[in-house]
């Protein structure tokens, strides 16, 4: 299977990442999946994801998994969102959950990570460009913005702690059709005074790096495409910089290296 080859490459990253036997600072602690973990949110597709990726490195993938949901993953109350809710309860390492159990945050290596579902929003705004086509509840963000705002206010180790955000829709031409300009403005107000060193999103299925209102944003690509093997990112946060490379068709290429205000 195409996806199996991507998982083998991810496992190789785990075994090849140390710069020396004594320096374990580059050990991968997780694989992040920024939504669309299924094609249509069915039970069979969800079970395939769970049996292949696992949760803590116990399945084919030997690295813990941190996933969230996208627009392909079904409706509110569907098997994917309920499955993520159940898996979130089992996460180790001090994960902090939203009241509804869908969104979560944690600290690793001095960096604060926040995983926010389909996009950082609350009640769905019907003014997005594609909203006239939407009737199903998959569009609902389920109060992820409230969780983010509360989390950044109360659970950073210090006001300037570096923060990485992960969710499904970004700011590419396709993503902007799926959440409104007002929602994006409201999100910006919630994070503009924080030390957001990186935002990672899915949806576009294309690897990219760009800026949005002064923040570095990466589109994560997809490990499987319609034509065969896809791509995924390898991210290192070290020495006041984020280093991002992309694996496509089994080959690694540098994508970007950006300085950040880290001050660990």
C-alpha positions in Angstrom: 0.0 0.0 0.0 1.1 3.6 -0.7 0.4 4.7 2.8 2.5 1.8 4.2 5.6 3.2 2.4 5.0 6.6 4.0 4.8 5.0 7.4 8.1 3.2 6.8 9.7 6.5 5.9 8.3 8.1 9.1 9.7 5.2 11.2 13.1 5.7 9.5 13.1 9.4 10.6 12.8 8.1 14.2 15.9 5.9 13.8 18.0 8.4 11.9 17.3 11.7 13.7 20.1 11.8 16.3 23.1 14.0 15.6 25.1 11.9 18.0 24.5 9.0 20.4 24.4 11.4 23.3 22.3 14.2 21.7 18.7 13.0 21.8 17.2 16.5 21.3 16.1 15.7 17.8 14.2 12.5 18.6 10.7 12.7 17.0 8.1 12.8 19.7 5.0 12.6 17.4 3.4 12.6 14.0 0.8 15.3 13.6 -2.1 14.7 11.2 -3.9 18.0 10.4 -7.3 16.5 9.4 -8.9 14.5 6.6 -7.7 11.3 8.2 -10.6 9.6 6.3 -12.1 10.1 2.9 -15.8 10.2 4.0 -15.9 9.6 7.7 -17.0 6.0 7.6 -16.5 3.4 10.3 -14.4 1.3 8.0 -12.1 4.2 7.1 -11.7 5.2 10.8 -10.9 1.6 11.8 -8.2 1.5 9.1 -6.7 4.7 10.4 -6.6 3.4 14.0 -5.2 -0.1 13.0 -2.5 1.4 10.8 -1.4 4.5 12.8 -2.2 3.5 16.3 -1.9 6.0 19.1 1.3 5.6 21.1 3.6 3.9 18.6 2.1 0.4 19.1 0.9 -0.2 15.5 2.7 0.0 12.1 3.8 3.6 13.0 6.3 3.5 15.8 5.8 7.2 16.8 2.9 8.6 18.8 0.1 10.2 16.7 -1.6 13.5 17.3 -4.5 13.9 14.9 -7.4 16.3 14.4 -10.4 16.3 12.1 -11.0 17.9 8.7 -14.0 18.4 6.4 -13.8 14.9 5.0 -14.0 13.3 8.5 -17.8 13.4 9.0 -20.3 15.2 11.1 -20.6 16.3 14.7 -21.2 13.1 16.7 -19.8 10.9 13.9 -17.4 8.1 14.4 -14.3 10.2 13.6 -14.9 13.0 16.0 -16.2 10.7 18.7 -13.1 8.4 18.1 -10.8 11.4 18.5 -12.6 12.4 21.7 -12.0 8.9 23.0 -8.3 8.8 22.0 -7.7 12.2 23.5 -8.6 10.8 26.9 -5.8 8.3 26.5 -3.0 10.7 25.5 0.0 10.8 27.9 2.4 13.6 28.6 0.1 16.1 30.2 -2.4 16.8 27.4 -5.0 19.4 28.4 -8.4 18.8 26.8 -11.2 21.2 25.8 -14.5 20.9 27.7 -15.9 18.9 24.8 -12.9 16.7 24.6 -12.1 17.4 20.9 -9.2 19.9 21.1 -6.1 19.7 23.1 -2.7 21.2 24.0 0.5 20.1 25.6 4.2 21.1 26.1 7.2 19.5 24.5 10.8 20.9 24.6 9.6 24.2 25.9 7.2 24.7 23.1 3.4 24.8 23.6 1.4 22.9 21.0 -2.3 23.4 20.4 -4.4 21.1 18.2 -7.7 22.8 17.0 -9.8 20.7 14.7 -11.2 21.9 11.4 -10.3 25.6 12.1 -10.1 27.9 15.1 -13.7 29.0 15.4 -16.8 28.8 17.6 -20.3 29.0 16.2 -20.1 28.5 12.5 -20.3 31.6 10.4 -22.6 31.3 7.3 -20.8 34.1 5.5 -17.9 32.0 4.1 -17.8 31.8 0.3 -18.8 28.1 0.1 -21.3 28.2 2.9 -24.3 28.1 0.6 -23.3 24.6 -0.3 -23.0 23.4 3.3 -25.9 21.8 5.2 -24.1 19.1 7.2 -22.5 19.6 10.6 -19.0 18.7 9.4 -18.5 22.4 9.0 -18.7 23.0 12.7 -15.5 24.1 14.6 -17.1 23.1 17.9 -15.7 26.0 20.0 -12.1 25.5 19.3 -11.4 29.3 19.4 -12.7 29.6 22.9 -10.5 26.7 23.9 -7.5 28.4 22.3 -8.1 31.7 23.9 -8.5 30.2 27.4 -5.5 27.9 26.9 -3.2 30.8 25.8 -4.4 32.9 28.7 -4.1 30.4 31.5 -1.7 27.6 30.5 1.5 29.1 28.9 4.5 28.7 31.1 5.2 32.4 30.5 3.7 35.1 28.3 6.3 34.7 25.6 6.4 30.9 25.5 6.7 29.8 21.9 3.5 28.3 20.5 2.7 26.0 17.5 -0.9 25.7 16.3 -2.3 22.9 14.2 -5.7 22.7 12.4 -7.2 21.8 9.0 -8.0 25.0 7.0 -5.3 27.5 6.2 -5.1 30.6 4.1 -4.4 29.2 0.7 -6.9 30.0 -2.1 -8.9 26.8 -1.5 -8.9 27.0 2.3 -10.2 30.5 2.4 -13.4 29.4 0.8 -14.3 27.3 3.8 -14.1 29.8 6.7 -15.0 33.4 6.7 -12.9 36.5 6.8 -14.6 37.5 10.0 -13.6 34.2 11.6 -10.0 34.7 10.4 -10.0 38.2 11.9 -11.3 36.9 15.2 -8.7 34.2 15.3 -6.0 36.8 14.7 -7.2 38.9 17.6 -6.9 35.9 19.8 -3.2 35.2 18.9 -1.7 38.5 17.8 0.0 39.2 21.1 1.4 35.7 21.6 4.6 34.1 20.4 3.2 32.0 17.6 6.3 30.5 16.0 4.5 28.3 13.5 1.1 27.3 12.2 0.6 24.0 10.3 -2.5 23.1 8.3 -3.9 20.5 5.9 -6.8 20.7 3.4 -4.8 21.9 0.3 -2.9 18.6 -0.1 0.1 20.7 -1.3 3.3 21.4 0.6 3.9 25.1 1.0 5.4 27.7 3.3 4.0 31.3 3.4 3.4 34.2 5.8 0.0 35.3 7.2 -0.1 38.5 9.1 3.5 38.1 10.2 3.2 34.4 11.2 4.9 31.5 9.5 2.5 29.0 8.0 3.1 25.6 6.5 0.7 23.5 4.5 1.5 19.9 5.4 0.7 18.1 2.1 -0.6 14.5 2.1 1.3 11.3 2.5 -1.0 9.7 -0.1 -2.3 11.2 -3.4 -4.5 10.0 -6.2 -1.5 9.1 -8.3 0.5 7.3 -5.6 2.9 8.4 -2.9 2.4 11.9 -1.6 4.5 13.9 0.8 4.9 14.9 4.5 7.0 17.3 6.5 9.8 16.8 9.0 10.0 19.7 11.5 12.8 20.5 13.9 12.6 23.3 16.4 16.0 24.0 17.7 18.5 26.8 18.4 16.0 29.6 17.8 14.9 28.3 14.4 12.4 26.1 12.8 13.8 23.8 10.2 11.3 22.2 7.8 12.0 19.6 5.1 9.7 17.7 2.9 9.7 14.0 2.0 8.3 13.4 -1.5 8.5 10.1 -3.3 11.0 8.9 -0.8 13.4 11.8 -1.1 14.1 14.6 1.4 14.4 18.2 0.3 14.8 21.3 2.5 11.7 23.5 2.5 12.4 26.4 4.9 14.5 27.4 7.9 13.1 30.4 9.7 14.3 32.2 12.9 11.9 32.3 15.8 11.7 34.0 19.2 12.2 30.9 21.2 14.2 31.8 24.4 13.7 28.4 26.0 
